[in-house]
Amino acid sequence: MKPTTVTRYVDVPPDVALDLITDLNKLAEWNAGISRVLEAPAVLTPGQEWVVEVVALGQRWPSRSRVIALDTQ
């Protein structure tokens, strides 16, 4: 699968933007392809994984992701 990158500019401080996109329990609120979060770690650190339910083309399936790196500086 080819990696996809999307760039968006938002008018908020960097720490607010990072908090928004790393709050796994809110993924379904801003990502239309995710219907719900099935599993999420208590703390998001490198190596942690989470599972969401993806909905597309009339299908549903679980999708697992893993944090490779997280630079909060």
Backbone as CSV, one residue per row, in Angstrom:
resi,resn,N_x,N_y,N_z,CA_x,CA_y,CA_z,C_x,C_y,C_z
1,MET,0.839,-1.170,0.000,0.000,0.000,0.000,0.885,1.234,0.000
2,LYS,0.588,2.172,-0.865,1.362,3.400,-0.963,1.013,4.354,0.178
3,PRO,2.016,4.866,0.908,1.742,5.830,1.981,1.071,7.088,1.428
4,THR,0.206,7.653,2.229,-0.501,8.868,1.846,-0.175,9.966,2.840
5,THR,0.042,11.153,2.325,0.303,12.307,3.175,-0.700,13.395,2.853
6,VAL,-1.218,14.017,3.896,-2.148,15.122,3.734,-1.631,16.270,4.586
7,THR,-1.629,17.452,4.028,-1.198,18.635,4.766,-2.363,19.592,4.922
8,ARG,-2.577,20.068,6.129,-3.613,21.059,6.414,-3.024,22.097,7.349
9,TYR,-3.423,23.321,7.182,-2.994,24.396,8.070,-4.169,24.792,8.952
10,VAL,-3.911,24.865,10.256,-4.947,25.255,11.208,-4.427,26.408,12.046
11,ASP,-5.310,27.294,12.409,-4.936,28.493,13.145,-5.063,28.260,14.655
12,VAL,-4.217,27.357,15.162,-4.160,27.075,16.591,-2.702,26.881,16.971
13,PRO,-2.370,27.042,18.244,-0.997,26.789,18.681,-0.617,25.322,18.424
14,PRO,0.656,25.043,18.182,1.106,23.675,17.891,0.690,22.644,18.936
15,ASP,0.740,22.995,20.218,0.380,22.020,21.246,-1.100,21.649,21.174
16,VAL,-1.946,22.588,20.783,-3.376,22.302,20.632,-3.598,21.365,19.447
17,ALA,-2.911,21.624,18.334,-3.030,20.759,17.153,-2.541,19.344,17.467
18,LEU,-1.419,19.218,18.156,-0.886,17.899,18.506,-1.856,17.156,19.416
19,ASP,-2.424,17.848,20.396,-3.397,17.213,21.289,-4.604,16.705,20.505
20,LEU,-5.053,17.454,19.521,-6.209,17.057,18.726,-5.938,15.780,17.935
21,ILE,-4.832,15.737,17.222,-4.589,14.582,16.349,-4.061,13.354,17.084
22,THR,-3.607,13.520,18.317,-3.124,12.359,19.072,-4.137,11.858,20.095
23,ASP,-5.307,12.477,20.157,-6.369,11.987,21.038,-7.116,10.900,20.272
24,LEU,-6.696,9.661,20.449,-7.227,8.549,19.667,-8.728,8.376,19.834
25,ASN,-9.254,8.701,21.002,-10.686,8.533,21.226,-11.534,9.516,20.424
26,LYS,-10.903,10.518,19.821,-11.634,11.494,19.005,-11.407,11.305,17.508
27,LEU,-10.697,10.240,17.106,-10.401,10.025,15.691,-11.656,10.027,14.822
28,ALA,-12.701,9.373,15.271,-13.928,9.276,14.471,-14.638,10.619,14.320
29,GLU,-14.324,11.577,15.179,-14.946,12.904,15.082,-14.412,13.705,13.903
30,TRP,-13.153,13.499,13.519,-12.575,14.298,12.445,-12.109,13.480,11.242
31,ASN,-12.148,12.152,11.335,-11.767,11.298,10.212,-13.008,10.535,9.748
32,ALA,-13.566,10.933,8.615,-14.813,10.344,8.120,-14.681,8.866,7.779
33,GLY,-13.486,8.357,7.569,-13.285,6.952,7.246,-13.280,6.038,8.451
34,ILE,-13.291,6.618,9.651,-13.263,5.828,10.885,-14.624,5.943,11.558
35,SER,-15.247,4.788,11.807,-16.554,4.820,12.464,-16.433,4.798,13.985
36,ARG,-15.381,4.122,14.479,-15.180,4.090,15.938,-13.801,3.547,16.272
37,VAL,-13.374,3.820,17.481,-12.105,3.305,17.995,-12.420,2.031,18.767
38,LEU,-11.763,0.936,18.408,-12.008,-0.350,19.054,-11.063,-0.604,20.225
39,GLU,-9.808,-0.198,20.075,-8.801,-0.356,21.133,-7.894,0.869,21.108
40,ALA,-7.549,1.373,22.281,-6.627,2.511,22.364,-5.781,2.389,23.629
41,PRO,-4.485,2.668,23.535,-3.639,2.630,24.727,-3.952,3.814,25.638
42,ALA,-3.665,3.660,26.913,-3.884,4.746,27.866,-2.959,5.916,27.579
43,VAL,-1.738,5.604,27.139,-0.737,6.627,26.844,-0.175,6.359,25.454
44,LEU,-0.059,7.395,24.659,0.456,7.258,23.299,1.966,7.470,23.307
45,THR,2.711,6.376,23.133,4.167,6.411,23.103,4.650,5.494,21.977
46,PRO,5.884,5.673,21.514,6.395,4.799,20.465,6.224,3.325,20.826
47,GLY,5.751,2.555,19.847,5.501,1.137,20.042,4.061,0.802,20.378
48,GLN,3.306,1.775,20.883,1.903,1.532,21.220,1.074,1.341,19.953
49,GLU,0.034,0.529,20.057,-0.864,0.274,18.933,-2.296,0.610,19.313
50,TRP,-3.115,0.875,18.285,-4.541,1.080,18.479,-5.264,0.489,17.287
51,VAL,-6.562,0.213,17.474,-7.371,-0.387,16.424,-8.625,0.454,16.241
52,VAL,-8.930,0.770,14.996,-10.151,1.496,14.657,-10.968,0.665,13.691
53,GLU,-12.239,0.995,13.569,-13.080,0.380,12.550,-13.169,1.350,11.385
54,VAL,-12.730,0.895,10.220,-12.757,1.697,9.006,-14.019,1.333,8.228
55,VAL,-14.651,2.352,7.642,-15.824,2.141,6.809,-15.568,2.798,5.466
56,ALA,-15.654,1.983,4.392,-15.462,2.515,3.036,-16.044,1.530,2.032
57,LEU,-16.592,2.054,0.979,-17.115,1.235,-0.126,-18.100,0.171,0.353
58,GLY,-18.921,0.535,1.342,-19.922,-0.388,1.852,-19.382,-1.514,2.707
59,GLN,-18.139,-1.422,3.096,-17.488,-2.454,3.907,-17.032,-1.866,5.238
60,ARG,-16.808,-2.744,6.214,-16.245,-2.364,7.525,-15.134,-3.342,7.849
61,TRP,-14.046,-2.835,8.415,-12.974,-3.729,8.836,-12.127,-3.046,9.897
62,PRO,-11.473,-3.849,10.763,-10.577,-3.271,11.763,-9.241,-2.907,11.115
63,SER,-8.668,-1.831,11.570,-7.366,-1.380,11.079,-6.476,-1.075,12.275
64,ARG,-5.321,-1.725,12.332,-4.375,-1.543,13.439,-3.279,-0.579,13.017
65,SER,-2.932,0.337,13.907,-1.851,1.300,13.667,-0.877,1.253,14.819
66,ARG,0.364,1.669,14.554,1.406,1.674,15.580,2.174,2.987,15.512
67,VAL,2.485,3.534,16.678,3.312,4.736,16.744,4.751,4.329,16.483
68,ILE,5.340,4.906,15.443,6.749,4.666,15.137,7.606,5.697,15.864
69,ALA,7.196,6.946,15.787,7.917,8.033,16.463,6.907,9.101,16.841
70,LEU,7.169,9.788,17.939,6.291,10.864,18.384,7.172,11.964,18.954
71,ASP,7.293,13.036,18.200,8.121,14.171,18.607,7.214,15.273,19.110
72,THR,7.167,15.464,20.406,6.282,16.468,21.000,6.994,17.777,21.258
73,GLN,8.196,17.923,20.779,8.979,19.141,21.028,8.807,20.154,19.927
